[in-house]
């Protein structure tokens, strides 16, 4: 029983927010307009919300936004797509931040020992995030960051 639709983003007003009803009680939201996400469990007092906020970096907690109409808490999305790239909120505080985008590069045979897969003895990553080529985007350029790393076509 999955129902999907595109709505206007409550946070940014952009027209690229995906609303996906996963179960009768859980609906996920992901805005490509601003890069924030939430779901119907992201409300103050909910266990899921408490767990998320306790494990997030301080910047993400500071950037959390509460929708005054629904009381859902929206937070920046992090994408980590092995073999493709990663996008995450990056900055010194909630006033000075943007999106960081980094492309994945193949791990050479001679370097593979430097990149073990945690919990898998003798197995190594095929790709790593090339932090030397990190590129920054301003807050409203989330979709450009997605294009930069190749998660969506340019």
PEKAHU-V202019 format. One record per residue. N is the residue number from 1. SS is DSSP state (H for helix, E for strand, - for the rest). Layout:
# PEKAHU-V202019
{{N | SS} {N | SS}}
This chain:
# PEKAHU-V202019
{{1 | -} {2 | -} {3 | E} {4 | E} {5 | E} {6 | E} {7 | E} {8 | -} {9 | -} {10 | -} {11 | -} {12 | -} {13 | -} {14 | -} {15 | -} {16 | -} {17 | E} {18 | E} {19 | E} {20 | E} {21 | E} {22 | -} {23 | -} {24 | -} {25 | -} {26 | -} {27 | E} {28 | E} {29 | E} {30 | E} {31 | E} {32 | -} {33 | -} {34 | -} {35 | -} {36 | E} {37 | E} {38 | E} {39 | E} {40 | -} {41 | -} {42 | -} {43 | -} {44 | -} {45 | -} {46 | -} {47 | H} {48 | H} {49 | H} {50 | H} {51 | H} {52 | H} {53 | H} {54 | H} {55 | H} {56 | -} {57 | -} {58 | H} {59 | H} {60 | H} {61 | H} {62 | H} {63 | H} {64 | -} {65 | E} {66 | E} {67 | -} {68 | -} {69 | -} {70 | -} {71 | -} {72 | -} {73 | E} {74 | E} {75 | E} {76 | E} {77 | -} {78 | -} {79 | E} {80 | E} {81 | E} {82 | -} {83 | -} {84 | -} {85 | E} {86 | E} {87 | E} {88 | E} {89 | E} {90 | E} {91 | E} {92 | E} {93 | E} {94 | -} {95 | -} {96 | E} {97 | E} {98 | E} {99 | E} {100 | E} {101 | E} {102 | E} {103 | E} {104 | E} {105 | E} {106 | E} {107 | -} {108 | -} {109 | -} {110 | -} {111 | -} {112 | H} {113 | H} {114 | H} {115 | -} {116 | E} {117 | -} {118 | -} {119 | -} {120 | -} {121 | -} {122 | -} {123 | -} {124 | E} {125 | -} {126 | -} {127 | E} {128 | E} {129 | E} {130 | -} {131 | H} {132 | H} {133 | H} {134 | -} {135 | E} {136 | E} {137 | E} {138 | -} {139 | H} {140 | H} {141 | H} {142 | H} {143 | H} {144 | H} {145 | H} {146 | H} {147 | H} {148 | H} {149 | H} {150 | -} {151 | -} {152 | -} {153 | -} {154 | -}}
